[in-house]
Structure formats: C-alpha cells, structure tokens
Amino acid sequence: MLDSLKFYHKRIKEGVLKDMWRETVWIYEYARKYWKQMIFYTLLGLSGTVVSLISSLISRDMVDIITGKQAGLLVRTFCLYIGFSIGNMLISQVTSYFSNKISISVDNDIKADIFDKMLVTDLEAIQKYHTGDLLTRWNSDASNISNGILSWIPNLIIYTVRFISTFVLVFYNDPMFALLAMLGMPVSMLMSRRILRRMKGNNEKSAAMNAKMSGFNQEAFSNIQTIKAFDLVRLYGERLRGLQKEYLGMKLEFQKMSMATSILLSIVGLAVSYSCYGFGIYRVWSGAISYGTMTMFLSLSGSLTGTLNQLVSLVPTAISLTTSAGRLMDILGMPKEDYSDAEHAEKFYEENRENGISLCISKMSYTYHNGTKVFMRADFEAHPHEIVALVGPSGEGKTTLLRIMLALLHIQSGDEDLVGAKTGEVLTITPAARRLFSYVPQGNTMFSGTIAENMRNVRPDATDEEIKEVLIVSCAWEFVQKLPDGIYSKVGERGVGFSEGQAQRLSIARALLRRAPILLLDEATSALDVATERRVLKNIMQTNEPRTCIVTTHRPTVLSVCRRVYGIREQRCVVLTAEEVQKMMDEF
C-alpha cells in the first residue's frame, strides 16, 4: 500500500495529472463541436438499455407463466417477448449504423483539421519528426481521438445508467441477490488499478514503436531502387524482422499481465455467477422467488458484471485518449506560419503583375536551430527580365537562401522584401507572399497521376493549350507529344516512367504554368545536357512576362546568360566580376 502511494506521489510530482488535464481540455475543444452527435448516440444507447430491461421482465413473466401452466397469457407474453427482442435487435443495428456514420464523419473532420494545421506548421520545427512518425500521429492518434470523442462520454452515461437501473431492478426484487452479484466489484477495481500503473507508459511505447515501424516501411518502399541497386534486400529484410521482434516482445510483455488479470477476473466472474446460480436455486426451493424471477436475476447479474467491466474499461480508454492527444499536441503546438496578410499580398500581386517584381535582401543573417550559422549580413537582389545565378560548393547555403526567399525559413535579422516595379511598393516576404513565387526544387518532385494533373496542381483552370505552351518553353513537348496519350499520359510515383532530365523539364513547365512573377530554380537543370539547359533558360526569358529568375547551379556553363552571378563567401553573397565568371567557365 505504501509503495503504491509513493508511486502515485512520484507520478503526480512529475506532472502526469497536469499533463492529462491539459490533454483532456484539448480533446474537449474538439468534442464540443459534435455535441449533437454525442446526444443522439447516447439516446440510442439508453433506448437499448430500456428495451433490454423490459425484455428481462417479460422473460421472467413468460417463465412464470410456463411453470404455472397459465396458457391463456402465454401467447400474449410470448409475442411481447418476440417483439421486444426484435426491437432490441433493430436498435442495436441502427445504433451500429449511425455510430459508424458519425464516427467516420468525425474522424474525417478531425483528420482534415489536423492535416491543415500540420501543413502550416513551421518547416524547420516539423522536420525534426520522421515522416513515419507524422503519419502515425495523423492517422492512428487522430482516429483514436475521433473514436474516443464520439464514444467515451456517451458510453460513460449509457453504462452508468445501465448499471444503476439494472442494480435497482435486482435490488427491488431481492436485495441479497443484488449484493451477491456485486461481489466481484472490489477485485475488478484492484485489477484495474494494477493495469493503470502501466497503461500510459505502454501506450507511449506502443505509439513510438508504431511510428518507428511506419517510418522504416515508408523509407524502404520510397527507396526500393536504391535498396536493389546496393543489393541491400537481405539487410533490410533482417532489419524489418528485428523491428518486428522488438514490437512482439513489447506487446507480449504487456499481454502477459493483461492475460493474468483477465484470467483472474474471469475466475471471479465465474465464481460470482455460480454463487448467484446456487443462491437462486436455494431461493426457488425455499419458495422465496419464482423460476421466472431466478431466470431474470441470473440474466441481470451477468449484465451487472459486464456493465461494471465496461465502466472500468473506460479508464484505460481515457488514458489512451490523453496519450494520443499529447502526441498530437506536440505537433500542433509548434509555431505556425502567419498568413494574415494574404489579401495584401494578393493586391500587391495584381497591381504589379504586368511590370514585374524585384526581390531585395539586405543585411540578412540566418542561423539554423542547431547553431549552424549560414549567413551574416548578406545582401542579394534580382529584378524583372533578369536571370540571376547563385553559385558555390554544396553546403554553402544556396538552397537555404531560396528557402528563405520562400519564407520556409525565417531570418534572425535583416530585411527581405519584394518591390513592385510599377508602384514601388514594398512587401515584406511572409508565407502569404509565396503566391508570387514559382519554385523548382532539387530532385524529382512529380506526383502520381497524369502530366496534365501535375500541371493543373498549380493552376486548376489551365487549358490543354496553355499546358502545351509551357511544355514547349521547357523543352518537354518534344518528348510529351510522342507519348500515346500526350499530356494525359500517366506519371508514376516520384516521376517513375520518365528520366531525371524529362522529370526536370516537366517540373519547370509546371512552375511556368503558375505564371508567378519570380521563378526559383534550385539545380533544376542539373540533369539536362548543356545545350538543352541553355535553351530552356533562354526560352524562359524570351517570353513576354516580366519574370525575375533566380537559379542555383554547380555548372558555370549557364552563367553566360545571367545578368549577375553571386557567390557565397564567408557567409555573404558576393557579386562575382566578369573575370571571375569567365575563369569559372574556363575551368569547368
């Protein structure tokens, strides 16, 4: 007893109760949106309880009629019994139907809401989590929350009403029988306390393990080509089995305790049931109750025990809910991107789209969360009708700078502004300003679907002719037109079915279709031959649109078409001289 008190005192000092209360309040914020569905579900459950109790009374009367040989009442009572049994069955089915309907609707709503919030979470913060962990939290934990919101409070009400009404009915007919049926209650409470000691920790371990396995599977299937190429099939198979063994061991450890507890509770339940059965026989023989009453008692005693176990099971369910809520709160509690100036950014775009927009960065400093300093008082500028290049070795900050321009990363000091060529108005770069950018990142960024669907991701109203135009500019039309289905040809996951160079040209076409004033190309032509690379860039700038184009590249052969070339040196962006650019081209 003293050890138990010490254990709970320690857990309280660690803030467990405070965390669970905070998580419960968070769940309530979602739950209150669905109070109508919860009331409807509760009423259905309570109606089933009423019908079940009435059926027990009718069953009692029917047995008494049969044993008393009262044939005149048998048919009517039997019909009532059949009617209420059918009614109970119908209510059960209707409850199941609406329960599933409401559960799926609530699940979809909560997942969509959490999905939206995850997408606007600060990029650097959310990238600390593995993709598999994020998927597990969004899928499993969100489903756990949605199921719990719909069922926990209604079930608490339903089970409580069912338990009290059943106990009152039994107690009214025979107090001794009611007390006998409750003999198993102390044992159930003791066993539930033992389970609760380990429930929260087990739930957290299980969720973490699920996330670990999900991440492993996601990475393995995403990189199946690399696994094959390096002949790592056997290694990854062994790693999977290792994770499965670890998962099995964790589950069995808790299952052993649950099994022992379940066996003990079952033995106690059987003892109570047989005691009730024996006591019922004794009461019948002594003439205190009828056969029908004994039958009703036996039925209701089982209902009492079952309902009590259901009530007890709500406690670990609540712990599971708060565990899931805590895992989601970890993600949703991270800093969010600010889109409050979206209308201002849209107005700025409309006023300056015909004349173009300049990008100006002044005295900008940026350091990663891990302490790595990338820029210190750096300056950079690019204007309409210009191609501006950013060169330098890998790891010097080229991609980081583009992410800063897109407000994916947030500078610690300095200014990063957009300037309208027509109005001269200055717009500070924020997440809402991404409306003014098109971006082609490194690697294959095509989605599964058709070429046309990929294009229309950035402009849903684009016509086939407009798609063809940007494919011509990006030099992609020369291979797309040869495909059997043209722009409606299928694209596999991550661009499967196309070469790296073809996928890059499709990605450039998609960015051009967006018709944003500023185009960012991050090593976007690295898989193209030099001639095609130069042709694509010239095509981009020969269009009538006043586009500002910024490219990062390792290949200096493209620098001859650039208005300015920046090199990253000592955490600053330095404009290279014509001689330096020529030297880079000569040495390439």
C-alpha positions, 0 to 999 in steps of 0.5 A: 500500500505504501509503495503504491502511494509513493508511486502515485506521489512520484507520478503526480510530482512529475506532472502526469495529472497536469499533463492529462488535464491539459490533454483532456481540455484539448480533446474537449475543444474538439468534442464540443463541436459534435455535441449533437452527435454525442446526444443522439448516440447516447439516446440510442444507447439508453433506448437499448438499455430500456428495451433490454430491461423490459425484455428481462421482465417479460422473460421472467413473466413468460417463465412464470407463466410456463411453470404455472401452466397459465396458457391463456397469457402465454401467447400474449407474453410470448409475442411481447417477448418476440417483439421486444427482442426484435426491437432490441435487435433493430436498435442495436443495428441502427445504433451500429449504423449511425455510430459508424456514420458519425464516427467516420464523419468525425474522424474525417473532420478531425483528420482534415483539421489536423492535416491543415494545421500540420501543413502550416506548421513551421518547416524547420520545427516539423522536420525534426519528426520522421515522416513515419512518425507524422503519419502515425500521429495523423492517422492512428492518434487522430482516429483514436481521438475521433473514436474516443470523442464520439464514444467515451462520454456517451458510453460513460452515461449509457453504462452508468445508467445501465448499471444503476437501473439494472442494480435497482431492478435486482435490488427491488426484487431481492436485495441479497441477490443484488449484493451477491452479484456485486461481489466481484466489484472490489477485485475488478477495481484492484485489477484495474488499478494494477493495469493503470500503473502501466497503461500510459507508459505502454501506450507511449511505447506502443505509439513510438514503436508504431511510428518507428515501424511506419517510418522504416516501411515508408523509407524502404518502399520510397527507396526500393531502387536504391535498396536493389541497386546496393543489393541491400534486400537481405539487410533490410529484410533482417532489419524489418524482422528485428523491428518486428521482434522488438514490437512482439516482445513489447506487446507480449510483455504487456499481454502477459499481465493483461492475460493474468488479470483477465484470467483472474477476473474471469475466475471471479466472474465465474465464481460470482455467477455460480454463487448467484446460480446456487443462491437462486436455486436455494431461493426457488426451493425455499419458495422465496422467488419464482423460476421466472424471477431466478431466470431474470436475476441470473440474466441481470447479474451477468449484465451487472458484471459486464456493465461494471467491466465496461465502466472500468474499461473506460479508464484505460480508454481515457488514458489512451485518449490523453496519450494520443492527444499529447502526441498530437499536441506536440505537433500542433503546438509548434509555431505556425506560419502567419498568413494574415496578410494574404489579401495584401499580398494578393493586391500587391500581386495584381497591381504589379503583375504586368511590370514585374517584381524585384526581390531585395535582401539586405543585411540578412543573417540566418542561423539554423536551430542547431547553431549552424550559422549560414549567413551574416549580413548578406545582401542579394537582389534580382529584378524583372527580365533578369536571370540571376545565378547563385553559385558555390560548393554544396553546403554553402547555403544556396538552397537555404537562401531560396528557402528563405526567399520562400519564407520556409525559413525565417531570418534572425535579422535583416530585411527581405522584401519584394518591390513592385516595379510599377508602384514601388511598393514594398512587401515584406516576404511572409508565407502569404507572399509565396503566391508570387513565387514559382519554385523548382526544387532539387530532385524529382518532385512529380506526383502520381497521376497524369502530366496534365494533373501535375500541371493543373496542381498549380493552376486548376483552370489551365487549358490543354493549350496553355499546358502545351505552351509551357511544355514547349518553353521547357523543352518537354513537348518534344518528348510529351507529344510522342507519348500515346496519350500526350499530356494525359499520359500517366506519371508514376510515383516520384516521376517513375516512367520518365528520366531525371532530365524529362522529370526536370523539364516537366517540373519547370513547365509546371512552375511556368504554368503558375505564371508567378512573377519570380521563378526559383530554380534550385539545380533544376537543370542539373540533369539536362545536357548543356545545350538543352539547359541553355535553351530552356533558360533562354526560352524562359526569358524570351517570353513576354512576362516580366519574370525575375529568375533566380537559379542555383547551379554547380555548372558555370556553363549557364552563367553566360546568360545571367545578368549577375552571378553571386557567390557565397563567401564567408557567409555573404553573397558576393557579386562575382566580376566578369573575370571571375565568371569567365575563369569559372567557365574556363575551368569547368 
